[in-house]
Every structure is written in C-alpha cells, then in structure tokens.
Amino acid sequence: MVAEVDAKGDALVKFDGLQARQWVAKRNFARLRAPASTSADQLQEDLAGAFALSQRWQVDGLAEVLGERLERGLRAGSLAATLEVAVLHDASRLRAACLAFAQHSAQVRAAYDARSFTPTVLEALQLAFGTCSGAGSESLRGSKRLREVL
C-alpha cells in the first residue's frame, strides 16, 4: 500500500502485516503501477530483483512465491538475471529450472557461445553446455570465486 508520495513523486510503500517500509523512486513506482506496459523480459528482471530482496530480508514465503513465478516466466531474454539471482542466493530449484530451460534454447546457447553473459551466469551454464569454445573456467571467472556455503 502506498503510504505517502513526496514532491518529486517518489512513494513510500508499506507492506501489509510487516513493519517494513520502502521508498520507491517515481520511475520505478510507475512501472509497478502499470505492469502491462512493460516488456515480459523487464517484468522477469524486476521479479528477480524482488526475489533477491526477499531473500535478503528473509521473507521466506514471499521468496517461495516469487521463485515459482520466476520459474513459470523463464524467457531467453531474462534468463541471465534469473539464473544469476538463483546462483547468488543458492536457490537450487530455480537454478535447475533455468538450466533445463537453457538446454532447450538455441538463443541462450548462442549467447553462451558468444560469452555475452556475466561470469557467474557463464559458470552456471557450464553445467548445461560444458565449457565455452576456447575458454577455460579461469578466463570466465577472473580472480573471483563464488561463495561457498559452509
């Protein structure tokens, strides 16, 4: 629910049943109010961002709902954002759905071969496709490693 709108048009959003409040910029608030006007890929990327926030804020019920919605809406254009959030937040079910989708998508395979994804996504896609042509995992990841769960 929108609790307040300031002079610049930014909105203070309150969540029902939670004490949390969040300011939403006018440009983002407009996208929230008119989801039909946004592309499906943009909506999927927004849901991935909301999933990341729900994981960060430990709102498990919301994270589960968003994870299921992300699985149903998988698209080649937004796979990178979805797979990255799945990897970074250790969402194994969402990651598996992304990898299954990637294996059946020629568009994702072409982008993978062209190495047009982030290092995190490229490394995750190695499970589906094997190594990039002419690229070892060291060149994909650079000097950083993924976090390991202890």
SVG drawing of the C-alpha trace seen along z (x, -y; Angstrom):
<svg xmlns="http://www.w3.org/2000/svg" viewBox="-2 -19 45 49">
<polyline fill="none" stroke="black" stroke-width="0.4" points="0.0,0.0 1.3,-3.5 1.5,-5.4 2.9,-8.7 4.0,-10.4 6.6,-13.2 7.0,-16.3 9.2,-14.5 6.7,-11.8 8.6,-9.1 6.3,-6.8 6.7,-5.3 5.3,-1.8 4.2,0.1 3.8,3.9 0.7,5.4 1.4,7.3 5.0,6.1 6.8,3.2 9.0,2.7 8.6,-0.4 10.5,-1.2 10.8,-4.3 10.3,-3.7 11.5,-6.1 8.9,-7.7 10.2,-5.9 10.1,-2.5 6.7,-3.3 5.3,-3.9 6.5,-0.5 4.9,1.1 1.5,-0.5 1.4,0.4 2.9,3.9 1.1,4.4 3.1,1.6 6.5,3.2 8.0,6.0 7.9,9.6 11.7,9.6 11.7,6.4 9.0,7.9 11.0,11.0 14.1,9.0 12.0,7.0 10.8,10.2 14.4,11.4 15.2,8.2 12.2,8.7 13.3,12.3 16.8,11.1 15.3,8.6 13.0,11.2 16.0,13.5 18.0,10.7 15.1,9.7 14.5,13.3 10.8,13.2 10.7,16.9 7.1,17.1 7.5,14.3 10.7,15.7 9.0,19.1 6.1,17.4 8.5,15.3 10.7,18.3 7.7,20.2 6.7,17.2 10.2,16.8 10.2,20.5 6.9,20.1 8.1,17.0 11.5,18.1 12.5,16.4 15.7,16.3 15.9,12.5 15.8,12.5 17.4,15.9 20.7,14.2 19.1,12.1 17.1,15.1 19.9,17.6 22.3,15.1 19.9,14.4 19.3,18.2 23.1,18.8 23.9,16.0 21.0,16.8 21.5,20.6 18.0,21.3 18.6,24.8 15.1,25.4 15.2,22.1 18.7,22.8 17.7,26.3 14.7,24.8 17.0,22.2 19.5,24.8 16.7,27.0 15.3,24.1 18.8,23.1 19.4,26.6 16.4,26.3 17.0,22.7 19.1,22.0 19.1,18.3 20.6,19.0 23.2,21.4 24.2,18.8 24.7,16.1 26.6,18.6 29.0,19.5 29.5,15.7 30.2,15.3 27.7,12.5 26.7,13.4 28.2,12.4 30.9,14.7 28.5,16.0 26.0,17.0 28.6,18.5 29.9,20.7 26.5,21.9 25.7,22.6 28.7,24.8 26.6,27.5 24.2,27.4 26.5,26.8 30.1,27.7 32.9,25.2 32.7,22.3 34.6,22.9 38.2,21.8 37.6,20.6 38.6,22.3 36.9,21.6 39.7,19.4 39.1,16.9 35.3,17.0 35.6,16.2 38.6,13.9 40.1,13.9 36.9,14.2 35.1,17.3 31.5,18.0 30.7,18.0 30.6,21.5 28.0,22.5 29.7,23.7"/>
</svg>
